[in-house]
Amino acid sequence: MKQILYIAILLVLVGSAQAQKTDANIFGDVQSNGEHLPFVSVYLKGTNKGTATDLSGHYMLINLPEGKHVLVANSVGFKPVEKEVIIEAGKTLEVNFELSEEMMAIDAIVVTGTKTFKRKTESPVIVNVMEGKQLERIQAGTLSEGLSFQPGLRLEIDCQTCNYTQLRMNGLGGGYSQILINSRPVFSPLTGLYGLEQIPTNMIERIEVVRGGASALYGAGAIGGTVNVITKTPDRASFAVNMSSGIINGDANDFQLNANTSMVTDRRNAGLSLFASHRNRDSYDHNDDGFSEMAHLKNNSFGLNAFILPSANQKIEFSLSSMYEYRYGGNKEDGPAFLADQSEERTHNVLIGGIDYSINFNNNLSSFAAFVAAQKTDRDHYTGIMPDEDDQPAYDEHFKNPPYGDTDNQTYIGGVQVNHLLTNFITGKNNLTFGTEYTYDYVNDEIEAYDYLIDQETRNMGYYLQSDWAISRSFTLLTGVRADYHNMVDDLIFSPRISALYKHQNWQFRSSWSTGFRPPQAFDADMHIAFSGGGIQRTELDSNLKEERSRSASASINYDYPSEHFIWGFTLEGFHTYLKDAFVNEEETDEQGNSVLIKRNGGNSTVQGGTFEIRGNYDRRVQLEAGFTIQTSRYDQAVEWSENNQGEKDYLRTPEEYGYYTLSFTPRSGFSAALSGIYTGSMLVPHYGRDELFKSPDFFENNIKLSYEFSWLEKGVGFELYGGVQNIFNQYQDDFDTGKNRDSGYIYGPSRPRTVFFGLKLTSL
């Protein structure tokens, strides 16, 4: 066996040595508007032969493979250019490129809508893309701070003490949103509680969003939609260091330090990208009662992405990240948590990693991919209220057995996917996709003092089949079905979907229909313990809880008009989701007098509405993006949210209108300004301590950021100074509960009061 291995290695080395002696070379330069461009990627398509232009904008490729090839020049902010070349041994070609600036990425490559790489304008499913640069523009330090700047998405803070976040898509709660990391569902039902704040934006290349059930191929958690976080991969040697400091309403500090670096081999057949992030945010007390409304946060994250190309048609990718977070909300944070009058303390250690392998064959008509991914979360936590001293038994028991808890959460995923392109399928071409994936998730969360235990083990085996049929240049039909066998559901569940795209000049018309389900398990907010009426409030699953089924439909019109200097466009989408045996939380009181939310099937419900988006760009100097959603979310039967109050058919904590805008202005090289804002309409907010529903006011949070970049092109270094104000007009909730017996769930509106920030960034050019 060893001899065979040695012979194989020798043959590979000999073949590689022979392949490197063609003496076929290409040289040239890359320009734009008469100026040479440094650090532009130039490579042979479908091979591992590539390089980057030097500081003078010139490049050279040597010992290239013979034959007809496509040479590509590509750089961020410019439209890629491809040129066909014929390479002959012993000959040298001169190939020069002229790149034009890309005004707006209306036709970017996306993967989330179909599990395959497609251009946005060719995808039968609407995929919204948020680039890493846009996250910088709005001064988003974490994933949670950036997601609200997408159509149909809303981030809310759901606890006054610990500040856990929840992503709502098209009017549905957080448990209906599927969060993916590099297309893998490693975000467990527990991770969703705080994970959105634990992912720093400096590890994000882009965010792809699919709203509604059209993303059903991703499984049970994708009824409301899918958010796919694509992490940064190396494309050239680079570095960036970014430091910022914020002052929250003149009272608390928020310091963040991020660093990135990447390396790529000369042959571009391997690369490594590293990131590190540190954050330290002071607690903030808005109403001066001694209890924080914004928890103290301390985060340390680091990780890497790497790739290697064993051959021209194979790729191996590896990612690993480690995230540490400490948060404390309440009072007396200088001492042990159990000595506080009311507090929540959390210490998270999270590891997330994965390996992907892909290969193209059959003249690139077929491909095979396999992956494994995992996450492990260890959490120590405390949630408690100091009993009154006149209740001596409870007071003594608190010190004897304080309510500390610990959590162990593990998620493991593995799967394969096969694609095959039929180039002559009746009319047009058809890309067939088949895949299977297995997901295992285990959560053990216990607080002995409360006799609280979640011991949940879920296993799901999923199979999916998809046909992406381009019937003509104008019409594409996407059909697919996913079959899931979940250990908490008796029968195999089939979830079909169908989507259609019709294109005419600058117009695109889309429609989708799909089904889905959610298993009877604990999700996100179900694992949070709140404070209410001087006691605790927890969620328990009804013993007769069964799966929830969904039917979703949507239709949209998309228009983009590009010209030499100006581009504008809009998207109008209507959506409708019907939930059968919908999950609801209804209140009961336990023997100790604490509030318990029983999660049970409460009949059916309907969520429907529309989203309007507009976008525009003038000469890459002025860019506008905005979105507005109008929707209704109602149950067929009233939900007894409080046992002392009448039921309510409207979804709680769900505004009927919400939206966002971003407006950036770059009048001359180096200077830029960005305005952004989030609008949140009024909604019904429960106050369990008073057993009443409160109609919250609407909020319009506005932000501004100004920056100036000094470029030292000869040294390849850029230096940026920036500053601004978040929530300029201090639109922030002003009626928080006070004292240790506050209702921690009574919170709404923007995530922060007025915050002044400034910072500096050092980058390679």
Secondary structure as UniProt FT lines:
FT   HELIX           2..19
FT   TURN            20..21
FT   STRAND          25..32
FT   TURN            33..34
FT   STRAND          35..36
FT   STRAND          41..44
FT   TURN            45..46
FT   STRAND          50..52
FT   TURN            55..56
FT   STRAND          58..61
FT   STRAND          67..74
FT   TURN            76..77
FT   STRAND          81..87
FT   TURN            89..90
FT   STRAND          92..94
FT   STRAND          97..98
FT   TURN            106..107
FT   STRAND          109..110
FT   TURN            112..114
FT   STRAND          118..119
FT   HELIX           120..122
FT   STRAND          128..131
FT   HELIX           132..137
FT   TURN            138..139
FT   HELIX           143..146
FT   HELIX           147..149
FT   TURN            151..152
FT   STRAND          153..157
FT   TURN            160..162
FT   STRAND          165..169
FT   TURN            170..171
FT   HELIX           174..176
FT   STRAND          177..181
FT   TURN            182..183
FT   TURN            189..190
FT   HELIX           191..193
FT   HELIX           195..198
FT   HELIX           201..203
FT   STRAND          204..211
FT   HELIX           213..218
FT   TURN            220..221
FT   STRAND          225..231
FT   STRAND          238..248
FT   TURN            249..251
FT   STRAND          252..264
FT   TURN            266..267
FT   STRAND          270..281
FT   STRAND          296..308
FT   TURN            312..313
FT   STRAND          314..330
FT   TURN            333..334
FT   HELIX           337..339
FT   STRAND          342..361
FT   TURN            362..365
FT   STRAND          366..385
FT   TURN            389..390
FT   HELIX           392..400
FT   STRAND          404..422
FT   STRAND          429..447
FT   HELIX           448..450
FT   STRAND          452..470
FT   STRAND          475..486
FT   TURN            487..488
FT   STRAND          493..504
FT   TURN            505..506
FT   STRAND          507..518
FT   HELIX           524..527
FT   STRAND          530..532
FT   TURN            533..534
FT   STRAND          535..541
FT   TURN            543..544
FT   STRAND          548..562
FT   STRAND          566..580
FT   STRAND          583..589
FT   TURN            591..592
FT   STRAND          595..601
FT   STRAND          605..618
FT   TURN            619..621
FT   STRAND          622..639
FT   TURN            643..644
FT   STRAND          648..650
FT   TURN            652..653
FT   STRAND          657..665
FT   TURN            669..670
FT   STRAND          671..680
FT   STRAND          684..687
FT   TURN            688..691
FT   STRAND          692..695
FT   STRAND          699..712
FT   HELIX           713..715
FT   STRAND          717..726
FT   TURN            728..729
FT   TURN            740..741
FT   TURN            744..745
FT   STRAND          755..764
//
